[in-house]
Amino acid sequence: MLRYTNKKRDNHMGYEFIRDIHIEYPFYKRMAGMLKGKRSNRTKEGKEIYEVECPCCKKRKAYLYTGKDGNTFMFKCFIPECSLNSIPLHELIKRYGGEMFNEWREASYKRTYKENWFVYLNII
């Protein structure tokens, strides 16, 4: 039986997700554009709200806005039949961002291992 003895391997393959509203803001605006967003007159936590088209059900009853704690952006579709409902910007980009996800990963993930990091195996 093989067992991993290096716990870092379980840490998303040596990457740590960084949540920073300032890093996320340009991606928030780009996703609003991709989803045919129209800027609302209202704001939340000091940032603009966008009325957007839901990428799942294709209805214009969805919004991009600042999350409750003010540390990330959220997407919410208000169509009850839509399976997407409410997800953070990270998940929205992962599912529907296409090539933007690679840029997102570069900006919001930090390497947690060095170049000479290897996995050690114990054979029991």
Summary of the structure (lengths in Angstrom):
residues: 124
radius of gyration: 18.4
end to end distance: 5.5
largest distance: 63.9
contacts: 320
relative contact order: 0.23
helix: 28%
strand: 31%
